[in-house]
Amino acid sequence: MSGYPIVWSPRTKDEFAEILGFIEVQFGSEIAADCVLLVETMIDKIAVFPGMFAASGGHNIRRAVVQKNLSIFYRFQRDQVDILKVWDNRCNPEDLRL
């Protein structure tokens, strides 16, 4: 799909890699690969329709729930979508820093 450019910060990429590593150790590489596919599919949707999810918090930050245990926090700017965090929903919400 085409749409707005998606920008991942290096930190966000690293945090997502850590989540995938955990998933692979706990549930296997097939489940981790499925997780990557789900995230990529959601990001493709966000790129085309960045306003499809409601703002969650300040600074026009939006949250897309990928599955019950995983969310993507992003910000839509005029010419791009910034992926701020891929979050394991089982973590303590007080630790969420965007």
BALUM-431664 format. One record per residue: z, x, y of N, C-alpha, C, O in turn; residue in one letter. Coordinates in steps of 0.2 Angstrom, whole numbers, plus 5000, padded with zeros to 4 digits. Layout:
REM BALUM-431664
ZXYZXYZXYZXYa
...
//
This chain:
REM BALUM-431664
500050044994500050005000500050045006500350105006m
499750025011499750065018500350025022500649985020s
500450055028500950035032501250085036500850135038g
501850075039502150135043502250195039502450185033y
502250255042502450315039503150305037503650285041p
503350335031504050335029504350415030503950455028i
504850415033505150485034505850485031506350445032v
505950535026506550545023506850615026506450665027w
507450615028507850675030507950715023508050685018s
507950785024508150825018508850805015508850805009p
509350785019509950765017509850705012510150695007r
509450655015509350595011509050605004509250574999t
508550645004508250664998508750704993508750684987k
509150744996509650774991510150724989510350734983d
510350684993510850634990510550584985510850564980e
509850564986509550524981509450564974509550534969f
509350634975509250674969509950674965509950674959a
510450674969511150674966511250614962511550614956e
511050554965511150494962510750494955510950464950i
510050514956509650514950509950564944509850544938l
510250614946510550664941511050624938511150634932g
511550594941512050554938511750504933512050494928f
511250464936510950414931510650444925510750414920i
510350504926510050534920510550554915510550544909e
511150584917511650604913512050544910512150554904v
512150494913512550434911512050394906512350364901q
511450384908511050334905510350354902510050314899f
510150414904509550444901509050444906509050414911g
508550484904507950504909507550444910507250434915s
507450394905507050334906507350294911506950264915e
507950284911508250244916508250274923508150234928i
508250334923508250374930507550364932507450354938a
507050374928506350364930506150294932505850274937a
506450244929506450174931506750164938506450124942d
507250194939507650194946507150224951507050194957c
506850274950506350304955505750254956505650244962v
505550224951504950174952505250114956504850094960l
505850094955506050034959506150054966505950014971l
506450114967506550134974505850144978505750124983v
505350174974504650184977504350114979504050114984e
504450074974504150004975504449974981504149944986t
505149974982505449944988505249984994505149944999m
505150044994504950085000504250065002504150065008i
503850054997503150034999503149965002502849955007d
503649915000503649855003503949865011503749825015k
504449905011504749915018504249945023504249925029i
503849985020503250015024502849965027502549975033a
502649915023502249865025502549815030502249785035v
503149795027503549735031504249765033504749745030f
504249805038504949835039505449785041506049805041p
505249735044505749685046505949635041506349585043g
505749645035505949595030506649585028506849535025m
507049645029507749635028508149635034507949665039f
508749595034509149585040509449655042509649695038a
509549655049509949715051510649715049510949665048a
510949775047511549775044511949835048511849895047s
512349815053512649855057512349875063511849835065g
512549925067512249935073511549975073511350005067g
511249985078510650035079510050015075509750055073h
510049945074509449915070509449945063508849955061n
509949965060509949985053509949925048510249875049i
509449935043509349875039509549905032509449965030r
509649855028509849865021509449825016509349765016r
509149865011508749835006509049844999509149904997a
509249794996509549804989509049804984508649764983v
509049864981508549884976508649844969508249814966v
509349854967509649824962510349814963510549844968q
510749784959511449774960511849834962512349834966k
511649894959511949954960511650004965511950064966n
511149984968510750034973510449994979510149944978l
510550024985510350004991509950054995510150114994s
509550034999509150085004509350065011509250005013i
509650105015509750095022509150135026509050185024f
508950095030508350125034508350095041508650045043y
507950125045507850105052507150105054506750155053r
506950055057506250045059506150065066506550035070f
505750105068505650125075504850105076504550085071q
504650115082503950085084503450115079502950075078r
503450175077502950205074503050235067502650265063d
503650225064503850245058504550215055504850175059q
504650225049505250195045505650265043505350305039v
506250265045506750325043507150295038507550245038d
507150335032507550315026508250355028508250415028i
508750315029509350345031509850365025510150415025l
509750325020510250335014510050295008509850235009k
510050325002509950284996510650284994510950334992v
510950224993511750214992511850184985511550134983w
512350214981512550184975513150134977513650154980d
512950074976513450014978514050014975514549984977n
514150054970514850064967515250104970515850114969r
515050144975515450194979515850154984515750104986c
516350184986516850164991516450144998516150195000n
516450085000516050075006516350115012515950125017p
516950135012517250165018516950235018516950275023e
516650265013516350325013515550325015515250375016d
515350265016514650265019514550285026514850255030l
514150335027514050365033513350365035512950395031r
513150335040512350325041512250375048511650375050l
//
